[in-house]
């Protein structure tokens, strides 16, 4: 028994759908592989960070503490300098404030005739 033309027609119409599903499955596999590669690289970076932090010598630890203390002192000095500058600016602004003349009748009368 041969294949009827109607059967061939339905097969050809379904081939399009089969091709799309096969293509999408291939793309999904590629995306999954890419995500796994990214995860592996992140894990390797974390392991490298752990190893490098564990191998830090005592001299580096003390140097970092000294650096932090030095930075804190610098920021404290900068904050004090900014506060003194702000005080000087406010004092000079208070001195240089100008008295603005305001007319009490300005904006009170509306001329609806003209």
C-alpha positions, 0 to 999 in steps of 0.5 A, a space after each residue: 500500500 502506497 502513501 496517499 497524497 493527503 498523508 504527504 501533505 500532512 507530513 510536509 506541514 509538520 516538518 516545519 514544526 519539527 524543524 523549529 523544535 529541533 532548532 530550539 532544543 539545540 539553542 537551549 543546549 548551547 545556552 545551558 552550556 554557556 551558563 555552566 561555563 560561567 558558573 565554573 569560571 565564577 567558582 574558580 575565581 572565588 577559589 583563587 580569591 580564597 587561596 590568595 587571601 589565605 596566603 597573605 603574610 603578617 606584614 601585609 596585614 599590619 601594613 593594611 591596618 596602618 594604611 587604614 589608620 592613615 586614611 582615617 586620619 586624613 579623612 578626619 583632617 579633611 572633614 575639619 578643614 571643610 567645616 572651618 571653610 563652611 563656617 567662613 563661607 556662612 559668615 561672609 555670606 551673612 555679611 554680604 547679604 543685600 537688602 532687597 527693596 520690595 514695593 508693598 503695592 506691587 501685585 496688589 492692584 489689577 487693572 481690568 479696564 485697560 
